[in-house]
């Protein structure tokens, strides 16, 4: 992982994952006097309201530019950037701001094809009440997906992170055969939007 002039990267090892994963599982949302209960909106409801109205920024910071170097092998994802100072421990949480420009380079160091994709999540834990026309589901854009690449190959993509922040989005390999590998199927890897 590399830090750019306008952004910061936070990448945590497995120890930090245990502290963050409970937030992903929390999808029950309680209603209040303003907005519509997030839990009562169908995930496929029509989205007619701008994202900035639906999902006000939780930390008052958004945007920036991030350069992320990520390696994948047959067991999981690791950082290959200059911030990898922990002796090679597998790193499986990426942290960036929301509404940020990301340049992500994926290198396949495995023996089989592997790719990269970020899953969708419920916004209810961060936005329990939504204005009409807002989706209770947030997803990374389609251009954040990397189709499986061959062993030894490297590919780079650019995309903008979603607006809803304060959430953990699971990421995994996009290769179908990787769905049974814990380090590659999204059960251990999260993208934290701050």
N, C-alpha and C positions, 0 to 999 in steps of 0.2 A: 504494500500500500504506500502511496506517496501522498504527501500533503501538498495542496496547491495554494497559490497566493490567496485565493478567495474562498477556500473551504477547508474543512478539516475532516479527517477520516478517523473513525473510532472502530477498532476491530478488537473483539474480545475473545478470549479462549473459552473452553468449555466451562470453566468456573463461573464466568459471568453469565453464561447461558441459563444456568439453573435459577438465577435471580430474575431473568427477564422472561422466561417462558410462561409463567403464570399469567402474565398480561395477555398473551395470545389466546389462551383458553377462555378468558372472560368475555363471553358474548351476550350474557343476559344484561339488559339495559333497563333501568328504572325510569318511569315517566316523571315529568315535572310539569310545572305550569306553563312553560314556553316550548313551542315546537311540538313535533310529533314524536312519540316514542320510537326510537330507532328499531326496536325489536318488532314493531307492528308493521314495518314497511317491507314489502317483498323485495328480495335482492334483484329481481328483474324489472322493478318499477321504472317508469320513464323518468329520465333525468332531464329536467328542464331549467334548473336553477344553477347559476355559475358556481364552480367549485369553491371559489373564495368566500362565497356567501354560505355555502353548505358547511364548510370545514374551516372556521377561523383558526388562525395559527396559534398553537398552544404555547410556544416558547418565545414568540415575538421575533423569531429569526427564520428566514427562509432564503432559498437561492444559494448561489455560490457555484464553484466549479470544482469537480472532484476527479482525480485520476486514480483508478483502482486497478491494480495488477493482481490477478487471481489465478492460481494454478489448481487444476483438478487432476486427481489420479483415480485409481480403481476403488479407493476407500473414502474419499472426501475432498474438501476444498481447503487450500492453504494460501496465506498471503505470500507474495514473492516480492513485496515492496520494501523500501528502506526502513519502515517502521517495525519490521519483523525482528525484534531483539530478544525473543524468548527461547532461543535454541531450537526452533523448528516445530514448536507445539502447533497442532492443528488449530486453525482459527476459523470459526464458523459464524461469526456475527459481523456484519458490515454496518457502520453507522454513517449517515449523511443527513443533511437537511432535506426538507421537502422542497418541491419546486426548484430543484437544483439540476445543473447540467453535469452528467456523468460520462466520462470516457472510461470504459471498462475493457481491459484486455484479458482474455482467457487463454491460458496455455494448458494443453492436455499433456500431462506427464504420466499418464496411465498406459495400459496395454490394450485398451479397447476404446471405441468412440465415446466421448462424453460431451455434454453441452451445458447450457445455463438457462434457467428460467426462474421468474419470481411469481409466486402464487398470490391470489387475492385474499383479502381478510375482511372481517366485519369491522366497521368503524365505531360500533356501539360503545366500546370501552373508553374511547376518547370523545365521542360525540353522542351522548345518550339521547338527545333530542335534536331532531333535524327539521329544518324548514321544509315545507312542501316542495316536491320536485327534486329532492336529494336522494341519492342512493345510499343504502346502508352497507354497501360493499365497495371496497377500494382495490384497484388493481394497478400494477405497473403497466406502462404502455407496451403494445406488441413489439416495438422495436428494441425492447430490453431483453428479448429472447435470443439465444444463440443456438442454432441447430447443432446437433452432435458433430464434433470435429475429430479427425483421426489422431491417433497417438503421435506426439511430436509437433502437432500443428498449433498455431496461435492465430487468434482472430480478435479484432477490436471493433467495438460498437460505441455509439453515442446515443444518449436518450435523456429525457427529463424525468425526474422522480415525481410521483404523484403529489397532490396537494394535502391530503389528510396526513397529519403527523401524530406523534405520540403512539405509534403503532409498530408492531413487528410483522413483517411480511416474510413468509417462508421462501427460501430459494433452494433449488434442486438442479440436478442434471436433467436436461431435456431428452436424454437417451432413454427409450422405453425400458430397456433391460436394467436400468439403474433404480427402478422403483422399489426394488427389494433390498437395496443397500442403504443402511441407516445414515451413513455420512453423505449420501448422494440424493436421498429421496425427500428432503425438506423437513424431516423430523428433528434434525439437529442444527440446521443452518437458517439464520434469520437476518433480514435486512431491517435495521432500525431506522425509521425516519423520525428525526428529532424536531 
